[in-house]
Amino acid sequence: MAAVSQEQTFDIRTATPGDWPGIWAILEPVIRDGETFTWDRDTSEEAARNKWTKDAPGQTFVAVGKDSGQILGTGEFHANQAGGGSHIANAGYMVGANNSGQGIARALCAYSLSEAKAAGFYAMQYNAVVESNVRAVWLWQSMGFRILATVPDAFDHPEIGYVGLHVMYRKL
C-alpha cells in the first residue's frame, strides 16, 4: 500500500497591507506570552508592525488557509547585519496557537530559505532561538540548521527563569 500524504491546506505568499489584522492576531499573543521571542511583552501594535514588516531584499509573508482565507502563520526575513554582514539573512516565524502541528512553521521556514536564496542571500542565521523552545530547536535542526553557540542565561523566560539562547546557522 502506498504511503498516504496529507494535502497541504494552506498557501504561503507575500504579505499585503490588508493582511496586517490577521498577522497581528498571531503576533500579539506570542509577544505577550514572552516565552519564545525576545521582544518586549508590552510591544505596541504600531511598533510590532514596524518591526515585522520588511522591505526587499527582505520579505514578510503569510500562510493562508486555502478554504478559509484565514492567516494561519506569518514569517519575515531580512539582512542579519548591514554592510559586510548583509549577505546573511535572519528570519522569524509565528504560527497561530490553534494551528500548531499542521506543518505551517516548517513550510514558512522552507519558503524563507528559498526566497532568501533567490534574493541573493548566502546563508541564514537565527540569533536568538530560546533553548526551552524544544519544538522549534528540533524543527530548525531538521531543516539543516546547526547550533553554533548557546549564550547561557540570555533569555528570561516568564515561567522557568533564565535559559540559553541558541545561535543557529545554515548555508542556503
N, C-alpha and C positions, 0 to 999 in steps of 0.2 A: 504494500500500500504506500502510495506517495505521501510525503510529509504535507501536512496542511499548513498553509501560511495565512496569517491574518492580513486582510487587506487594510492598508493604511487609511484611516478615516479622517485624515486631515491633510491639508496642503501647507507648504511653507512658502511665504512670499515676502517681498519687501514691504515694510510698514508704510502706511499712508497717514496723513494728519488725522483723518477720520477714525483711525484705529486707536487713538490715544485713550479714550474712555475704557476700552477693553484691556489695553496694556496696563493702565493704572489700576484696574481692578485686580490684576495679578501682582503687580509690583507692591502695592500698598501693604497687603498682609505680610508679605515676605520681609519687607523693610521693618514693619512694626514688630514682628516676631524677633528680629535681631539674632537669629540662630545661624544664618548661612551667608550673609553679606556684610561687608564692613561699612555699611552706610549708617549714618546717624539714624536712630529709630524714630526721630521726630522730623525726618526729611519732609519738606512740603511737597505738594504735587508739582508745583512750578519748578522747584529745584530738581526733583526726580526727572521731570520731562527734559530739562536742560542737560542733565547728566546721562540719560538713557538714549536720547535721540542723537544719532551720529550722521555726519556728512561723509561723502566719498573722500578717500577711498574706503572709509568705514561704512557701516550699514546697520540699520535697525530693521528687524524682521519679525514676523509673527507666524505662529502655527494656527491655522483656522480650520474649524470643523467643516468638512465637506457638506454635510447636510444642514447644520445649524448656522453656519457663518460666524459662530462664536469664536473669539480669540481664546485659545487653549494654553498658549505659551508664547513667550517672546524671547528674543535674543538680540545682542548687538556685538559688533566687533569694531575695532579701531586700532590705530598705531599705538603700541605699548609705550613708546617714548618718541620724542622729537628727534630731529637731526639724524645723527649716525645710528640711532636705535629705531628709526621709523620703519625699517623693513620687517620688524617682528610685530605681529598682531597680538592683541589682547581681546578677550571676549567674556561675555557674561550671559547667562540664561536664567529664566524663571518660568516655571510651569504652574498653572493654577492648581490649588490644593486638591480640587475634585478631579483632576486629570492625571494624577500620578499613576505610573505603571503602564502607560499606554505607548511608550517609546517616543514620547514627544521630546524629552531632553536629548536623547540620542540623535534624533532627527535634526533638532536645532543645532547641535554640535556638528554633525556631518555637513549640514548646509553651510555653517560658518567656515568650516575648513575649506570647502570647495570654493566658496565665494571669496574668501580672503586670498586664496591662491590665485584665483582669477584676477583679483585686484592688484596682484603683484607682491604680496607679502611672501616672505621666505619661510617663516615659522610662526607658531603661535605659543604664547606663554600666558599661563594663568598665574597671577601674582599672589593670590590670597584664597586658596581653597581651604576652607575650615576643616581641620583634621577630623573633627567629630561628625562631619557630614559624609559618613562612610559610603552611602549610596553614590554620591557624586564622585568621590575619590575612586571608587571601583569603576564607575562608568567612564570617567576620563581615562583611566588606565586601559580599559578595554578598547578605547578609541585611539590608543597609541601614545598617550601622554605618559611621561615618566616624572616621578618626583625628583627634582634636583636638590631640594633642601627643604627642611621644615624649620620655621622660626618658632622656637619654643615659647609658649605662653603669650603669643602675639594677638590672640583673639579672646575677648572677654565674653564668653557665652552666657546668656542670661540665666540658664538653668544649671550648668555644670561648672561654671567658672572658667579659668584660663585654660585654653587649649592652643595647640600649634596651628600655624598657617603654612600650608604647602605651597611651594613654588613648583609649578608643573610646566612641561615643555614638550613640544613635538615639532618636527620639520613638516612642512606642507608638501 
